[in-house]
Amino acid sequence: MTFEELKARDHQYVMQTYGRFDVAIDHGEGSTLYGLEGQEYTDFASGIGVASLGYGHPAWVKAVTEQASKLAHTSNLFYTEPYVNLAEKLCTRTGMASVFFANGGGEANEGIIKLARKYSYDKYGMGRSTIITLHNSFHGRTITTLQATGQDVFHQYFFPFTEGFRYAEANDLESVKAQAGDDVCAVFLELIQGEGGVLPMDQQFVQDLAAYCAENDYLLLVDEVQTGVGRTGSLFCFQQYGILPDACTFAKGIAGGLPMAGVICNEKCRNVLSPGTHATTFGGNPIAANAACTVLDVLDDDMMQTINEKGAYLRESIAAFDSEYVDCVRGMGLMVGIVLKDGVDRSTLVKKCYEQNLLVLTAGPKTIRLLPPLVITKEEMDKGLAVLKNVLA
Ligand SMILES: *Cc1c(COP(=O)(O)O)cnc(C)c1O
């Protein structure tokens, strides 16, 4: 099948909700993807931060295929080993207490919102259900998580949205305090706003916010859907901020390419979502859970070190291009934002990357976002950097 035939069939039979690039992927190996017609792409996107171990990682393939032939699914009416193994790994490596498994980021965020509201309801009764989120955040595409997202463009068409969200400025504790009140149960934020433009929160803001939340018994909730699972150079990004949130969500990279997500909470919140209050058919699916166990095993301390080194190498190399288009390069670990100067035509630059077989992402109004597989090699990075250098020249 040619690319044009595939594209025509997509347009015929698939809802046109995505602005796809003119690229069809057939298979991958390491951090390189191959197109339908044999094109070879360097992958600085990993899906959108999902293929944490790249493509065809032997241990991951073994975990998936062995579990697929053993048991693909059973219901959450029964115990299975893989999700218990995974929950134990997540808790012991974070100091958190307990996990709920879901299937995607938006769904995990729905779960954390339910957890916050029920925590408060159990303790204080009705009327304390508002959650403060940040301007420029992104929390998902469900009716509730659209409203949790602090960007007006997401608050269209689908009325009525779920009530109970107010928005504060990032990196501004006074702005959070101005939105606080007796009706508030939680503050929910990304430590690096991903879709918003790879914008890291200040250490001091996050620590002060954690103290302020603790004083007021507002739950501190972190959306680690994009920043989690090694992406920023620690298993979860909050571990580099010197805080332990009451709960956080994870998704994207957790199972290395299979749909999986979840909420992980501390001791205080472990019994909030009690029997019958929350559930999902596929949550903790054995294949996804076994794959995720392998992802966590690969992401050991040595691996975190290499993620930090590779991220620094990318950021420093791009900064050294000294491009007239680039305002700054920011991010942590292998979550990299190339912020372009005002007025630079980003879509043309991105198009040139694709024409030269480099897959990149965008974020916010003027950022090129790089989320390469965490296993990317120096050779693969250098291939991508050569394209970026050319395009940004
Ligand atoms: C991608 C993302 C989501 C949504 O996850 P889905 O799996 O697409 O539902 C939520 N929050 C953040 C921070 C994300 O990056």
The ligand as an ORCA input file, in Angstrom:
! r2SCAN-3c Opt
* xyz 0 1
  C      -0.714     13.690     27.613
  C      -1.115     14.327     28.894
  C      -2.380     14.100     29.466
  C      -3.444     13.283     28.773
  O      -3.089     11.947     28.652
  P      -3.920     10.997     27.642
  O      -3.254      9.668     27.803
  O      -3.786     11.579     26.276
  O      -5.322     10.991     28.132
  C      -2.624     14.642     30.699
  N      -1.720     15.396     31.345
  C      -0.505     15.640     30.826
  C       0.480     16.451     31.594
  C      -0.166     15.126     29.582
  O       1.043     15.390     29.046
*
